[in-house]
Amino acid sequence: MALNKNHEFEELDGVKCGIVERNASAERVSFLKDLLEFNGYTVVTVTTPPPKAAVPAKTAEGETAPPAPVEEKPATFTIGVTDYTFNTINAIFGRMLKTRDGHVVTLAYWQQKEASSHDEIPYYEQTN
């Protein structure tokens, strides 16, 4: 259950966790696990369950149609932290997370669009 879309929590492997990200690749799990554990969080990762199969449609004669072939998708994971009050948006924009080299984690770094995080001046203090 979630208060809103930005603050989700559920049980992962029997542990109540704040959800960090769903449907993450193995590479993304590695990146986030390293970053979050460096910041003192205990990370729990589980394989994302496959989507539920659709109910077969019935034909005009009342027969069920044959099921459509299911594509094999690469395994994805749900990442959570044991601090179920964790909120990704608050952690990033509240400047609560640090990189291994001591810089504040920016949104671009979190999304892996930049290889390093060098935002030392908060956006509201910048003069453009």
SEVEXLUM-412776 format. One record per residue: residue number from 1; residue in one letter; x, y, z of N, C-alpha, C in turn. Coordinates in pm, whole numbers. Each point is the difference from the previous one (the first is absolute). Layout:
N
NUM|A|X|Y|Z|X|Y|Z|X|Y|Z
...
end
This chain:
128
1|M|85|-117|0|-85|117|0|89|123|0
2|A|-46|106|-62|80|121|-11|-84|121|35
3|L|66|99|57|-68|127|25|-25|71|-132
4|N|100|-6|-86|-13|51|-136|101|-75|-85
5|K|4|28|-128|88|-72|-92|147|19|35
6|N|35|108|68|140|26|34|44|-63|131
7|H|-91|-60|72|36|-61|128|-65|-138|10
8|E|62|-97|-65|-53|-135|-1|79|-87|98
9|F|-68|-91|62|67|-98|85|-78|-130|-6
10|E|72|-109|17|-61|-133|3|101|-98|58
11|E|-43|-123|19|90|-103|51|77|-63|-114
12|L|132|-3|13|88|-67|-95|77|-105|79
13|D|-12|-124|-37|63|-111|72|-34|2|149
14|G|-124|36|32|-46|0|138|44|120|82
15|V|61|100|-63|47|120|70|-75|120|-54
16|K|-57|81|89|-70|121|-45|103|98|-53
17|C|-17|43|-124|99|85|-67|-66|119|-68
18|G|74|108|-6|-37|113|-85|49|-33|-140
19|I|-87|12|-100|36|-35|-136|83|113|-62
20|V|115|-38|-52|89|96|-66|-31|2|-149
21|E|-9|-118|-60|-25|-8|-144|-54|-138|-35
22|R|-87|-3|-100|-57|-126|-50|49|-24|-142
23|N|0|-125|-40|39|-39|-135|139|49|-39
24|A|93|-10|92|137|44|-24|82|-114|-59
25|S|93|36|-87|89|-101|-60|105|-40|104
26|A|74|-106|-29|105|-46|91|109|107|17
27|E|32|72|-108|101|106|8|-48|114|89
28|R|-127|34|-12|-59|107|81|-1|-41|147
29|V|-32|-126|27|1|-50|137|139|14|60
30|S|101|-36|-75|138|9|48|35|144|34
31|F|-34|95|-89|29|141|22|-71|52|125
32|L|-131|-23|9|-76|54|113|36|-68|131
33|K|25|-130|-4|36|-71|123|130|56|57
34|D|98|21|-86|128|56|44|-19|139|58
35|L|-77|84|-68|-23|137|45|-77|5|132
36|L|-106|-77|10|-83|2|120|71|-61|121
37|E|73|-109|-21|72|-61|112|112|93|48
38|F|63|73|-90|101|99|40|-63|107|89
39|N|-127|32|-25|-70|102|78|-69|-58|125
40|G|29|-125|33|-46|-57|125|-133|-73|-4
41|Y|-54|-24|-117|-128|-71|-11|25|-149|-20
42|T|-90|-81|52|2|-143|-26|-91|-26|-119
43|V|57|-55|-107|-73|-18|-125|-53|-143|-11
44|V|-125|-12|-43|-63|-130|-24|-42|-1|-148
45|T|40|-104|-71|-31|-11|-142|-71|-132|-26
46|V|-110|7|-73|-73|-121|-38|-30|6|-150
47|T|-15|-117|-59|-36|-6|-141|-144|47|-15
48|T|-23|86|-97|-135|49|-25|-84|-114|-55
49|P|-118|-24|57|-83|-109|-51|-47|32|-142
50|P|-21|-104|-82|-48|25|-137|-141|57|5
51|P|-39|74|-104|-137|54|-2|-101|-113|-2
52|K|-114|27|58|-105|-102|3|-51|-26|-140
53|A|-28|-126|-28|-50|-38|-132|-142|51|-17
54|A|-31|44|-120|-134|48|-30|-97|-118|-6
55|V|-121|25|36|-103|-103|-7|-32|-23|-148
56|P|-1|-127|-45|-27|-26|-142|-138|51|-40
57|A|-6|60|-116|-127|53|-51|-86|-114|-52
58|K|-130|18|9|-92|-102|-51|-46|41|-139
59|T|-14|-99|-85|-48|25|-136|-152|9|2
60|A|-57|32|-114|-146|13|-10|-69|-132|31
61|E|67|-113|-25|-59|-131|27|15|-41|146
62|G|64|83|83|18|-31|141|128|-74|30
63|E|83|-25|-100|126|-70|21|108|102|37
64|T|98|-47|72|110|90|34|104|-1|-111
65|A|51|117|-28|102|13|-104|132|-54|54
66|P|87|-52|-88|129|-49|48|83|115|56
67|P|79|-26|104|80|108|59|109|47|-96
68|A|29|128|9|106|58|-84|135|-46|53
69|P|100|-17|-87|132|-41|48|61|108|90
70|V|67|-43|103|60|92|97|147|20|-36
71|E|40|126|-9|140|31|-30|83|-9|128
72|E|119|-52|-11|91|-3|113|68|136|11
73|K|-21|66|110|61|131|24|117|-18|95
74|P|100|87|-9|112|-11|94|-49|23|143
75|A|66|-63|94|-39|11|140|16|144|47
76|T|-100|47|71|8|132|62|-17|-16|150
77|F|35|104|73|3|-9|145|-72|118|64
78|T|-49|-25|120|-55|106|84|102|26|109
79|I|35|127|16|101|40|98|-70|73|113
80|G|32|-38|122|-55|67|117|106|17|106
81|V|-29|88|96|89|17|115|-83|-26|126
82|T|66|-49|104|-73|-37|121|-56|120|74
83|D|47|118|-30|-59|122|56|-123|32|-85
84|Y|-117|-44|47|-120|13|-83|-48|144|-11
85|T|64|94|68|-34|141|-16|82|64|-112
86|F|91|-78|-61|85|53|-107|-85|45|-118
87|N|31|118|-51|-69|55|-115|108|50|-96
88|T|2|-55|-120|103|32|-97|5|150|-32
89|I|-115|60|-22|-7|142|-37|58|85|113
90|N|-41|-28|124|52|77|113|150|-21|18
91|A|47|-122|-21|143|-29|17|85|75|-102
92|I|-48|7|-125|79|67|-104|-8|152|14
93|F|-120|54|4|-13|146|3|26|58|139
94|G|-7|-84|104|38|43|133|149|-10|24
95|R|73|-46|-103|146|-8|2|50|-89|114
96|M|-71|-111|24|33|-90|110|96|-111|-39
97|L|20|-23|-129|87|-109|-45|133|56|-50
98|K|107|-72|29|134|39|-44|60|-111|-86
99|T|89|38|-90|73|-97|-80|123|-43|80
100|R|71|-100|-49|120|-47|69|109|107|7
101|D|0|92|-97|102|105|3|-47|125|77
102|G|-112|-10|71|-45|107|90|-91|104|-62
103|H|-37|-15|-125|-90|97|-63|-145|-37|25
104|V|-86|101|-7|-144|-22|16|-54|-68|-126
105|V|-88|-98|19|-61|-71|-113|-101|93|-67
106|T|18|21|-129|-93|80|-79|-98|-92|-71
107|L|-106|59|-54|-98|-80|-73|64|-67|-121
108|A|85|72|-71|66|-57|-119|89|-117|40
109|Y|68|11|112|85|-111|47|-88|-119|39
110|W|-107|25|72|-93|-106|42|-55|-75|-120
111|Q|-34|75|-106|-55|-61|-120|110|-56|-91
112|Q|123|10|42|118|-49|-72|17|69|-136
113|K|-37|127|-7|22|79|-120|138|66|4
114|E|55|14|121|134|55|19|82|-101|78
115|A|128|-10|-33|88|-96|67|45|48|137
116|S|-4|130|25|39|54|130|-97|109|41
117|S|-2|30|127|-91|99|54|82|118|52
118|H|-17|116|-62|79|117|41|-88|121|28
119|D|-123|-21|42|-90|111|32|23|41|145
120|E|86|95|21|28|44|137|-86|118|42
121|I|-56|74|-96|-83|115|31|-145|-40|-25
122|P|-85|10|104|-141|-36|-21|-62|87|-111
123|Y|-97|-54|-70|-60|70|-112|-58|134|41
124|Y|-50|13|123|-62|123|43|100|108|38
125|E|129|-36|8|104|98|27|79|37|-124
126|Q|-25|-68|-110|74|27|-123|-49|129|-64
127|T|93|76|-54|-36|122|-75|38|-24|-145
128|N|-96|-1|-86|24|-25|-142|-4|127|-79
end
